[in-house]
Amino acid sequence: MNASDVYRQQSVLTAPLPIKLAQLHERGAFLTRQTRQCAEQGDIPQAHDYIIQMEDILTFLRSSLNPNLEVSSYAEATYIFYYNMAVSWYLDLDKVAEGYDSMLEFWESWAKTWIQVRYQ
């Protein structure tokens, strides 16, 4: 077993769910910052790659919601809103500047929320 397999088995796979969710949201914040940087530098292929990763995270988060809980409908609406924003960024990188602050705040605030859930 190589080092990354050991790490994944001992850390990632055994991490509590709120920590995993916080990490996904932190990754989303990172991808948002990277997307803006690439858009500003004119690196379209890399920006598109970051946006696709962001869309994948949003799709995963949305697919993992429990439809039997009322709160899931609110979370789903939020995920759909930011997914649509990511799609609009993919189609027109000039739009990154318009929604950047909102997207970054979403990722960062939800990451903080999941960390707080872990420690309650």
Residue, then its C-alpha position, 0 to 999 in steps of 0.5 A: m500500500n503506498a502513502s496516499d492509500v494509507y492516508r486515504q484509509q486512515s484520514v479521509l475515509t474515517a473522517p466524520l461526515p461534517i468534516k468531509l462536507a466542510q472540506l468539499h466546501e473549502r475546495g469549492a472556495f479554492l476553485t472559485r479563487q482559482t477560477r477568478q485568477c485564471a479568468e483575469q489572466g486569460d487562461i480559459p482552459q484552466a478556468h474551465d477545468y476549475i469550473i467543471q470541478m466546482e460543478d462536480i462538487l455541487t452536483f455531488l452535494r445536491s445528489s446527497l441530500n435527503p429529500n425527506l427533510e424540509v431543509s434539503s429543499y432549501a439546500e438544493a435551491t442554493y446548490i442549483f443557484y450556484y451551479n447555474m452561476a458556474v455554468s454561466w461562468y463557463l460560458d462567459l468568463d467575464k461573468v466571474a467578476e459579477g458573482y465572485d463575492s457571492m460564490l466565495e461567501f457561499w463556499e466559505s460560510w457553508a464550510k464554517t457551518w459544517i465545521q461548527v456542526r462537527y464540534q457541537 
